[in-house]
Every structure is written in C-alpha cells, then in structure tokens.
Amino acid sequence: MVSRMLRLLASAALFSWIEPRSATQIGFPQAGPDDTQVFQQLKESEGWQFLDAYPAQYVARRLGQEQRIVIDGILDDAAWSEVPFTGSAWMDIAQPLFPDFVLPAEYSTRVKVRWDADFLYVGAELGEPYVTGVVTGHNQNLSSPNPIGAVPYYDNDFEIFIDVSGTNHYYKEFEMNYRNATYDVFWRVPDDAAGLNSVGVPCCSDGTCPRWCVNTSFPGYAGSWTMSPRMRTATGKTEHGWAVEIALPLRATGQSGGLLDGGKDWDRFDPGLGAKFWYMDFARAEHPFFTAQATLFAPLCSQIKETQPTLLGTDQWSCYFEYVWQSCGGHRYMHNPDTWGFLQFAAAHESAECRNVEWPARYLLSQLYQAEVAYFQVYGRFSEDIRQLSQPSLCRAEIGCSSASLVLALTSFSDIYEIDIVADNNATRCVLYAWNGSSSSPDGGPCFSVSVNVKPPGRDLQIFGTVSEERYLNVTVAGSEAEPCLV
C-alpha cells in the first residue's frame, strides 16, 4: 500500500496531494479529504522512512577464526558455502528511466561478501553467453591489442565501488575482466559525466589546489595509489559464464593502499573497530560488439540505441550497457556513492539484516543536493526555498531526485523532519558548477549547506545530517539505543 501511494505522489498532479495544514504553511495548494486520508495512512504505515527507496543490502559475515578463502576463481571454499548470494535481481543502470526493460536472464549476476581483520572478500558468478577478453595487466601496465583502449571495461568486466565513510568522498573503484586484468582507482570526489545526467564535483587534477580530484593511477591525474600487490584476484570459467574471487586489503601498508585510505581518522570506518555499514555497489560493463575501428561506433551504436535505449552512449567510451546490483536512482553513471547499496558487517555467526537507521536523513540529503545543483545550473545561484527545490522540473528522476519525497518530508512528515538550508550566493570560495554556458571550476562559486534533523516517532533517537555544495554528506545518530536499526 505504501509503495502504491508513493508512486501516486510522483504523478504530474504532485502538488495537489499535500496535507492541508502543512501545505498551507509552506505555500502549497490544499488537498481534499481523500488526500488527507492517504497521508494519514502513510504515517501509520511508517512511510516516513522512505523504505520504498531503500537500496539493496547485503549482510557480510566475518570469517571464522580458522576459516580461509583461497583466491583461485572457484567459489568452492567452505567459507563461501555457508553464506548466501545477493538476493535482489540485477538491473540495467538506466532501468529506472525505462521500467519496461528487463535484464536478459543469461546475464544474471550474484555476489557473496565476507571479511576478516585484513581483507574484504568478494566472490561473484556472472552469466555470460560468450566469455571473452583481451586486456591484460594492472593499472599503468595495462595493455590490449585493441587500440580503442586498455582498461578492463573495454572488455566485458566486473566492477566494485566502495565508499567506506558514506560521505561521497575518498571512494574506491575496482574492475577486472575474465583475463584477470585489474584496475583500481581512489576517487577524491564524484567524477563528472554530464552526458549521463551525473554532475561531478569540480576539482583540479594535479593536486595543486585544495579541491584536488584524486590520488590515483587514473590517466591524466596525479598520484599512483593502488591496492596492488596485496590485493589478490582470480577468475574461472563456469557452466554459464565466469566467476571472480577478490581479496581487497582494508588498510594501507608500505606495500600498497587499502580501502580505508581517505580523510583524517578514516580508521573509524574499520568494521573490525565497530563500523556497521559501508556504501557499496557492484556493476558490469557489457558491450554490444567489439571493434578496433573508432569510426564505427557512432553509426553502429546509434542504430543499436534506437531499439535498446539503455545503451549508455554512441562513442567508443560509452557504447556499452551497465548492469548493476543497485541502480543509481536515474543517474546512468556509477559515480554517485549516495545512491549505492549498503554492505552490513556482521559477526561470523550473525545473519540478521539491520536496515541502516541513518537512511531517512541520507536519502533526503542526497535529494536536496541534487535539487540545489539543478537549481544552480538554471539560475546561477543556490536557493533556500524548499518549494523551489521540490519542483518536478528540477528535482526529477533523470538526476536521481524525487520531488514527491521532498514534498512528503515538508508536509505530512514535517513533525519528523526539520530541514534547514543556508545559501551564500555572494561567496566565491566554493566550487563553481557549470551554468549558462560557463565552465565549472574548483573555486569561485557560491556555497550552500543543508541540514536534516530526523526525530523518529516513538523512539529515543535523533538522526542529524548535513550536505554541502562539495557533496560531502555526513550523518550522526544520538540516543539511548545501543545499535539501532531502522526496522
């Protein structure tokens, strides 16, 4: 019932569904008696938690004291057999925009995750009618006989994205192909792909400004960060495709980097020290064809896109499908950490799912960030007026924003959510997003800060979060409950 009502709110008649008292206070049109009843049902069913939008989640159990995983590309270790694969079906990353598109069954994918004091272990089975690959090597040593490119995603590949802090900053990307070619990247802030409805945070690439982009081996950027040689990877052929096994180091040593590399005191996100959730997503690139002739992409990919609209693009860099564990909410680009799924860390013999109690604040903050950037790209300034930000023309599915959710938080759930926005449009110290034909810049732009204070009804909890124009998202939880779950 909750799901149906939330979908109704996303209709073209959005603002006619507003609860009379709260709507009048913020200037929205009033609703009729039937609409008020719908909102009351939402409250009673705890629709305020936005569980309709809650992402995929996997409970990763710690290895037992004597357990080991041999990284050989075969998921036959006892440690794997005692834990389930991911349960939710994968989808095309563009499926939220094309809901009738169904991922072909032969490309089914399932994943398992475990961990210990030193490594995060990932095992996956990928359905693949024709298992191929030509790229070999790692990072700077990657090579390919195909001149189009020498990164694993130029073949069909498997990818992992991890944000240990949940801040959108200092996240890691890993990808590999069937030939065991590997590539890992340390991203300082979300990357840009405006053509895929995904606006990155403006930053510099050479490490000379306060808002540097990455510390990584990505071509054209400063730094040589990698988890190699301590990370271990292997692939194997299966009856219906191929499998991968991966061990990613948690902490950096003199030999290599680790997943916990990042900002100050980033060790607090170590699951061995009590961290319960990471943002995480899995993906795979699937190409409709392979060619060494760059001139063929535009005509061939354009024709394919006419019947397969989820194809990302029509050039040599984007002519592929992206299949994902958790969709990015309308974005067609993986570099949106606050849209990923949750990895829940558990002890060796625990398996109960605990939904992240920070979710309602995180969800609204991510919506408001997208709405603010969209508003700036139209008007060249940020807004403190939530009525303006919640317009469906700005907060829309293509950028992973739900105007219906914002309206609910402002009206029916206004006794649960306290939202405050401060915009300094006279400032020139913040990142500058592109607008009206101008280019983006690491500085010279105005600033904004959004705070969301959530008071869950009937619980001694307070959830407080903030997000800024740099897309730095931070949430804290206070209250008497020792380890609270959302549900």
C-alpha positions as CSV (number, residue, x, y, z in Angstrom):
1,M,0.0,0.0,0.0
2,V,2.8,2.4,0.9
3,S,4.5,1.7,-2.4
4,R,1.4,2.5,-4.4
5,M,0.8,5.7,-2.5
6,L,4.3,7.0,-3.0
7,R,4.0,6.3,-6.7
8,L,0.8,8.3,-6.8
9,L,2.6,11.2,-5.3
10,A,5.2,11.2,-8.1
11,S,2.4,11.8,-10.7
12,A,2.0,15.1,-12.6
13,A,-0.6,16.3,-10.1
14,L,2.1,16.2,-7.4
15,F,1.2,19.4,-5.5
16,S,-2.5,18.5,-5.2
17,W,-1.6,15.7,-2.8
18,I,-0.4,18.0,0.0
19,E,-1.8,17.7,3.6
20,P,-3.9,20.8,4.2
21,R,-2.3,22.2,7.4
22,S,1.3,21.7,6.5
23,A,0.9,22.6,2.9
24,T,-0.7,25.9,3.7
25,Q,2.2,26.8,6.0
26,I,4.7,26.4,3.1
27,G,2.5,27.8,0.4
28,F,1.4,24.6,-1.5
29,P,-2.2,24.1,-2.6
30,Q,-4.5,22.4,-0.2
31,A,-5.7,18.9,-0.6
32,G,-9.1,17.4,-0.2
33,P,-10.4,15.0,2.5
34,D,-9.5,11.9,0.5
35,D,-5.9,13.1,0.1
36,T,-5.6,13.7,3.8
37,Q,-6.6,10.1,4.5
38,V,-3.9,8.9,2.2
39,F,-1.3,10.9,4.1
40,Q,-2.6,9.6,7.4
41,Q,-2.2,6.0,6.1
42,L,1.3,6.8,5.1
43,K,2.1,8.0,8.7
44,E,0.6,4.9,10.3
45,S,2.5,2.6,8.0
46,E,5.8,4.4,8.8
47,G,6.1,5.7,5.2
48,W,8.2,8.5,6.7
49,Q,11.2,6.1,6.5
50,F,11.1,6.1,2.7
51,L,11.6,2.4,2.6
52,D,10.2,2.4,-0.9
53,A,13.6,3.9,-2.0
54,Y,15.7,1.9,0.4
55,P,18.6,0.3,-1.6
56,A,19.8,-3.2,-1.9
57,Q,21.7,-4.5,1.2
58,Y,23.9,-7.5,1.9
59,V,24.9,-8.9,5.3
60,A,28.7,-9.7,5.1
61,R,29.7,-12.2,7.8
62,R,33.2,-12.2,9.3
63,L,35.3,-15.3,8.6
64,G,35.5,-17.7,11.5
65,Q,38.8,-17.9,13.4
66,E,40.1,-20.9,11.4
67,Q,38.5,-20.1,8.1
68,R,40.4,-19.2,5.0
69,I,39.4,-18.3,1.4
70,V,41.7,-19.4,-1.4
71,I,41.6,-16.9,-4.2
72,D,41.6,-19.2,-7.2
73,G,38.5,-18.2,-9.2
74,I,36.4,-21.1,-7.9
75,L,33.9,-20.4,-5.2
76,D,34.2,-23.8,-3.5
77,D,35.6,-22.8,-0.1
78,A,33.5,-23.7,3.0
79,A,33.5,-20.1,3.9
80,W,31.6,-19.3,0.7
81,S,29.1,-22.2,1.0
82,E,27.8,-21.1,4.4
83,V,26.7,-17.6,3.2
84,P,24.0,-16.7,0.6
85,F,24.4,-14.9,-2.7
86,T,22.9,-11.4,-3.1
87,G,19.1,-11.9,-3.3
88,S,18.0,-8.9,-5.3
89,A,17.9,-9.2,-9.1
90,W,20.4,-7.0,-11.0
91,M,19.1,-4.4,-13.4
92,D,20.3,-2.1,-16.2
93,I,21.6,1.1,-14.7
94,A,19.1,3.0,-16.9
95,Q,16.1,0.8,-15.9
96,P,14.6,3.5,-13.6
97,L,14.1,5.6,-16.8
98,F,13.0,2.6,-18.9
99,P,11.0,0.5,-16.4
100,D,9.8,-1.9,-19.2
101,F,13.3,-3.0,-19.9
102,V,14.1,-6.4,-18.4
103,L,17.6,-7.6,-18.0
104,P,18.2,-10.7,-20.1
105,A,18.3,-13.8,-17.9
106,E,21.6,-15.1,-19.4
107,Y,23.3,-12.1,-17.9
108,S,22.2,-12.9,-14.3
109,T,24.8,-12.0,-11.7
110,R,25.1,-12.9,-8.0
111,V,27.7,-12.0,-5.4
112,K,28.9,-13.0,-1.9
113,V,31.0,-11.0,0.5
114,R,32.9,-11.9,3.6
115,W,35.6,-10.1,5.7
116,D,38.3,-10.5,8.3
117,A,40.7,-8.3,10.1
118,D,42.8,-7.6,7.0
119,F,40.7,-8.1,3.8
120,L,37.3,-7.7,2.2
121,Y,36.5,-10.8,0.1
122,V,34.2,-10.8,-2.9
123,G,33.0,-13.8,-4.9
124,A,30.8,-13.4,-7.9
125,E,29.3,-15.5,-10.6
126,L,28.5,-13.8,-13.9
127,G,26.2,-15.2,-16.6
128,E,27.9,-14.6,-20.0
129,P,26.9,-16.3,-23.3
130,Y,30.4,-15.6,-24.8
131,V,33.3,-15.2,-22.4
132,T,36.0,-13.1,-24.0
133,G,38.7,-10.6,-23.0
134,V,41.9,-9.1,-24.5
135,V,43.0,-6.6,-21.9
136,T,45.8,-7.8,-19.6
137,G,47.9,-6.3,-16.8
138,H,47.2,-3.8,-13.9
139,N,46.9,0.0,-13.9
140,Q,49.9,1.6,-15.6
141,N,50.9,-1.9,-17.0
142,L,47.5,-2.5,-18.7
143,S,47.8,-3.4,-22.4
144,S,45.5,-4.5,-25.2
145,P,45.9,-5.5,-28.9
146,N,42.8,-3.3,-29.5
147,P,43.8,0.3,-30.0
148,I,40.4,1.5,-28.7
149,G,41.5,1.2,-25.1
150,A,43.4,-0.8,-22.5
151,V,41.2,-0.7,-19.4
152,P,39.2,-3.8,-18.3
153,Y,35.8,-2.2,-19.0
154,Y,36.7,-2.1,-22.7
155,D,36.1,-5.8,-22.4
156,N,33.1,-7.2,-20.5
157,D,34.1,-6.7,-16.9
158,F,33.1,-6.9,-13.2
159,E,33.3,-3.8,-11.1
160,I,33.2,-2.9,-7.3
161,F,32.5,0.6,-5.9
162,I,33.1,1.2,-2.2
163,D,32.5,4.3,0.0
164,V,33.7,3.3,3.5
165,S,32.7,6.7,5.1
166,G,29.3,7.3,3.5
167,T,30.4,10.9,2.7
168,N,30.7,10.6,-1.1
169,H,34.4,11.4,-0.7
170,Y,37.5,9.2,-0.9
171,Y,35.7,6.3,-2.5
172,K,37.3,3.4,-4.4
173,E,36.6,1.8,-7.7
174,F,37.9,-1.7,-8.8
175,E,37.3,-3.5,-12.1
176,M,38.6,-6.7,-13.7
177,N,37.9,-8.8,-16.8
178,Y,38.0,-12.5,-17.5
179,R,41.7,-12.3,-18.3
180,N,42.3,-11.1,-14.7
181,A,43.3,-7.6,-15.9
182,T,42.7,-5.3,-12.9
183,Y,42.3,-1.6,-12.4
184,D,41.7,0.3,-9.1
185,V,41.1,4.0,-8.6
186,F,41.0,6.2,-5.5
187,W,38.4,9.0,-6.2
188,R,38.6,12.1,-4.0
189,V,35.1,13.4,-5.1
190,P,32.4,12.1,-7.5
191,D,33.5,12.1,-11.1
192,D,31.7,14.1,-13.8
193,A,29.6,12.7,-16.7
194,A,27.1,15.4,-17.6
195,G,26.1,13.5,-20.7
196,L,24.8,10.7,-18.4
197,N,22.8,13.1,-16.1
198,S,25.6,12.9,-13.5
199,V,27.3,16.2,-12.4
200,G,30.6,15.7,-10.7
201,V,32.2,18.0,-8.1
202,P,34.5,20.5,-9.8
203,C,38.1,19.9,-8.8
204,C,41.7,20.1,-10.1
205,S,43.6,17.1,-11.4
206,D,47.2,17.9,-10.4
207,G,47.0,18.1,-6.6
208,T,47.9,21.8,-6.5
209,C,44.5,23.1,-5.2
210,P,42.6,22.4,-2.0
211,R,39.9,20.6,-4.0
212,W,42.1,18.1,-5.8
213,C,40.3,15.3,-7.6
214,V,42.0,12.0,-7.0
215,N,45.1,10.3,-5.7
216,T,45.1,7.5,-8.2
217,S,46.6,6.0,-11.3
218,F,43.7,7.2,-13.5
219,P,45.3,8.6,-16.7
220,G,45.9,12.4,-16.6
221,Y,45.6,12.7,-12.8
222,A,48.3,12.9,-10.1
223,G,49.1,10.0,-7.8
224,S,49.9,6.3,-8.1
225,W,47.6,4.8,-5.4
226,T,46.8,1.1,-5.8
227,M,45.9,-1.8,-3.6
228,S,48.3,-4.0,-5.6
229,P,50.3,-6.1,-4.9
230,R,48.5,-7.1,-1.7
231,M,45.1,-7.4,-3.4
232,R,44.5,-10.9,-4.8
233,T,42.3,-11.7,-7.7
234,A,41.4,-14.7,-9.9
235,T,38.8,-15.7,-12.4
236,G,37.4,-19.1,-13.5
237,K,35.1,-20.4,-16.2
238,T,31.7,-21.7,-15.2
239,E,28.9,-23.5,-17.0
240,H,27.0,-20.3,-17.8
241,G,29.8,-17.7,-17.8
242,W,32.6,-16.9,-15.5
243,A,33.4,-16.3,-11.8
244,V,35.7,-13.9,-9.9
245,E,37.3,-14.1,-6.5
246,I,38.8,-11.0,-5.0
247,A,40.6,-10.0,-1.7
248,L,40.9,-6.3,-1.2
249,P,43.1,-5.1,1.7
250,L,41.4,-2.9,4.3
251,R,44.4,-0.9,5.5
252,A,47.4,0.6,3.7
253,T,50.9,-0.6,4.3
254,G,54.2,0.3,2.8
255,Q,53.4,-2.1,0.0
256,S,50.0,-0.8,-1.1
257,G,47.0,1.3,-0.4
258,G,43.8,0.0,1.2
259,L,40.0,0.5,1.3
260,L,40.3,2.6,4.5
261,D,42.5,5.2,2.9
262,G,40.9,8.6,2.9
263,G,40.4,11.5,5.2
264,K,41.5,12.2,8.8
265,D,40.7,9.4,11.3
266,W,39.4,7.2,8.5
267,D,40.2,4.1,10.6
268,R,37.0,4.6,12.4
269,F,35.2,3.1,9.4
270,D,37.1,-0.2,10.0
271,P,34.5,-3.0,10.6
272,G,36.9,-4.6,13.0
273,L,36.5,-1.5,15.2
274,G,32.7,-1.5,15.0
275,A,31.8,0.1,11.7
276,K,28.5,-1.4,10.7
277,F,27.8,0.0,7.2
278,W,29.6,0.9,4.0
279,Y,28.1,2.2,0.8
280,M,28.9,-0.4,-1.9
281,D,27.8,-1.3,-5.4
282,F,28.6,-3.9,-8.0
283,A,28.4,-3.4,-11.7
284,R,29.4,-5.0,-15.0
285,A,30.0,-3.5,-18.4
286,E,28.5,-5.3,-21.4
287,H,29.4,-4.4,-24.9
288,P,27.0,-4.9,-27.9
289,F,30.1,-5.5,-30.2
290,F,33.8,-5.2,-30.3
291,T,35.8,-3.4,-32.9
292,A,39.2,-1.7,-33.4
293,Q,37.8,1.0,-35.7
294,A,36.7,4.1,-33.8
295,T,34.8,5.4,-36.7
296,L,32.3,2.5,-36.5
297,F,31.0,3.4,-33.1
298,A,28.7,6.4,-33.9
299,P,26.8,4.7,-36.8
300,L,26.5,1.3,-35.2
301,C,25.8,2.4,-31.6
302,S,23.2,4.9,-32.8
303,Q,21.3,2.2,-34.5
304,I,21.5,-0.1,-31.5
305,K,20.3,2.6,-29.2
306,E,17.1,3.0,-31.3
307,T,15.9,-0.4,-30.1
308,Q,18.0,-0.7,-26.9
309,P,17.6,2.8,-25.3
310,T,19.5,1.8,-22.1
311,L,22.8,1.8,-24.1
312,L,24.8,4.5,-22.4
313,G,26.2,6.3,-25.4
314,T,27.3,6.2,-29.0
315,D,31.1,6.7,-28.8
316,Q,34.0,4.4,-28.0
317,W,33.9,5.4,-24.3
318,S,30.2,4.9,-23.7
319,C,28.8,2.4,-26.2
320,Y,28.0,-0.3,-23.6
321,F,25.4,-1.4,-21.2
322,E,25.9,-1.1,-17.4
323,Y,24.3,-3.8,-15.3
324,V,24.2,-3.1,-11.6
325,W,23.2,-4.6,-8.2
326,Q,21.7,-1.3,-7.1
327,S,20.6,1.3,-9.5
328,C,21.8,4.9,-9.1
329,G,18.3,6.3,-9.0
330,G,18.1,7.7,-12.5
331,H,21.7,8.6,-12.9
332,R,23.3,6.5,-15.7
333,Y,26.8,6.7,-14.1
334,M,28.2,4.8,-11.2
335,H,29.9,7.7,-9.6
336,N,27.1,8.6,-7.3
337,P,28.0,6.9,-4.0
338,D,25.0,8.1,-2.0
339,T,22.8,6.0,-4.3
340,W,24.6,2.7,-3.9
341,G,23.5,-0.2,-1.8
342,F,24.6,-1.0,1.8
343,L,27.1,-3.5,2.9
344,Q,26.3,-4.5,6.5
345,F,29.1,-6.0,8.6
346,A,28.2,-8.8,10.9
347,A,30.0,-11.3,13.2
348,A,30.8,-14.8,12.0
349,H,27.5,-16.4,13.1
350,E,25.2,-13.5,12.6
351,S,23.0,-13.1,9.6
352,A,20.0,-10.8,10.6
353,E,19.6,-7.8,8.4
354,C,19.6,-4.4,10.2
355,R,18.5,-1.6,8.0
356,N,20.6,1.5,8.3
357,V,19.0,3.9,10.7
358,E,20.7,6.8,9.0
359,W,18.8,6.1,5.8
360,P,16.0,8.7,6.1
361,A,18.5,11.6,6.6
362,R,20.9,10.3,4.0
363,Y,18.1,9.9,1.4
364,L,16.7,13.4,1.9
365,L,20.2,15.0,1.9
366,S,21.0,13.3,-1.4
367,Q,17.8,14.6,-2.9
368,L,18.4,18.1,-1.7
369,Y,21.9,18.2,-3.0
370,Q,20.7,17.1,-6.5
371,A,17.9,19.7,-6.4
372,E,20.3,22.5,-5.4
373,V,22.8,21.7,-8.2
374,A,20.0,21.5,-10.7
375,Y,18.7,24.9,-9.5
376,F,22.1,26.5,-9.8
377,Q,22.5,25.2,-13.3
378,V,19.3,27.0,-14.3
379,Y,19.6,30.2,-12.2
380,G,23.3,30.6,-11.4
381,R,22.6,30.6,-7.7
382,F,21.5,28.3,-4.8
383,S,18.1,28.5,-3.2
384,E,17.0,28.4,0.5
385,D,13.3,27.9,-0.6
386,I,12.4,24.3,-0.5
387,R,9.3,24.9,-2.5
388,Q,11.5,26.0,-5.4
389,L,13.8,23.0,-5.0
390,S,11.0,20.5,-4.9
391,Q,9.6,21.5,-8.3
392,P,9.4,18.4,-10.5
393,S,11.1,20.3,-13.3
394,L,14.2,20.5,-11.2
395,C,14.1,17.5,-8.8
396,R,13.5,14.8,-11.4
397,A,14.2,11.1,-11.9
398,E,16.9,11.7,-14.5
399,I,19.2,13.1,-11.8
400,G,18.1,10.7,-9.1
401,C,15.8,13.2,-7.3
402,S,12.3,12.6,-6.1
403,S,10.1,15.7,-5.7
404,A,7.4,13.6,-4.2
405,S,9.8,12.6,-1.4
406,L,10.7,16.2,-0.7
407,V,7.1,17.3,-0.5
408,L,6.3,14.4,1.9
409,A,9.1,15.4,4.2
410,L,7.9,19.1,4.1
411,T,4.2,18.4,4.7
412,S,2.9,15.1,6.1
413,F,6.1,14.3,7.9
414,S,7.0,17.9,9.0
415,D,6.8,16.8,12.6
416,I,9.5,14.2,12.0
417,Y,11.9,16.1,9.7
418,E,13.4,19.5,10.3
419,I,15.2,20.8,7.2
420,D,17.3,23.9,7.1
421,I,19.1,25.4,4.1
422,V,21.7,28.2,4.2
423,A,22.9,29.6,0.9
424,D,25.6,32.2,0.5
425,N,25.3,33.4,-3.1
426,N,27.8,36.2,-2.6
427,A,30.6,33.8,-1.7
428,T,33.4,33.0,-4.1
429,R,35.2,30.4,-2.1
430,C,33.3,27.3,-3.0
431,V,33.1,25.0,-6.1
432,L,31.6,26.6,-9.1
433,Y,29.2,24.4,-11.1
434,A,28.7,25.0,-14.8
435,W,25.7,27.1,-15.8
436,N,24.5,29.2,-18.7
437,G,27.4,28.0,-21.0
438,S,30.1,28.7,-18.4
439,S,32.6,26.1,-17.3
440,S,32.9,24.6,-13.9
441,S,35.8,25.4,-11.5
442,P,37.3,24.1,-8.2
443,D,36.6,27.6,-6.7
444,G,35.0,30.9,-7.4
445,G,31.4,29.8,-6.7
446,P,28.7,30.3,-4.0
447,C,28.1,28.0,-1.1
448,F,25.2,26.1,0.4
449,S,24.7,23.9,3.4
450,V,21.7,21.7,4.0
451,S,20.9,20.1,7.4
452,V,18.3,17.5,8.1
453,N,17.2,16.6,11.7
454,V,15.1,13.4,12.0
455,K,13.2,12.6,15.1
456,P,11.7,9.0,14.6
457,P,8.3,8.8,16.3
458,G,8.2,6.7,19.5
459,R,12.0,6.2,19.7
460,D,14.7,7.8,21.8
461,L,16.8,8.6,18.7
462,Q,17.9,11.7,16.8
463,I,19.4,11.5,13.4
464,F,21.3,14.6,12.2
465,G,22.9,15.0,8.8
466,T,24.4,17.7,6.6
467,V,25.5,18.0,2.9
468,S,27.3,20.9,1.2
469,E,28.0,22.1,-2.3
470,E,31.1,19.8,-2.3
471,R,28.7,16.9,-1.9
472,Y,30.3,16.0,1.5
473,L,27.5,14.1,3.3
474,N,27.8,13.4,7.0
475,V,25.2,11.8,9.3
476,T,25.4,11.2,13.1
477,V,23.0,9.3,15.4
478,A,22.3,10.1,19.1
479,G,20.0,8.4,21.6
480,S,19.8,5.6,24.2
481,E,19.5,2.7,21.7
482,A,22.8,0.8,21.6
483,E,22.8,-0.4,18.0
484,P,19.6,1.0,16.4
485,C,18.2,-0.4,13.2
486,L,15.7,1.5,11.0
487,V,13.5,-1.7,11.0
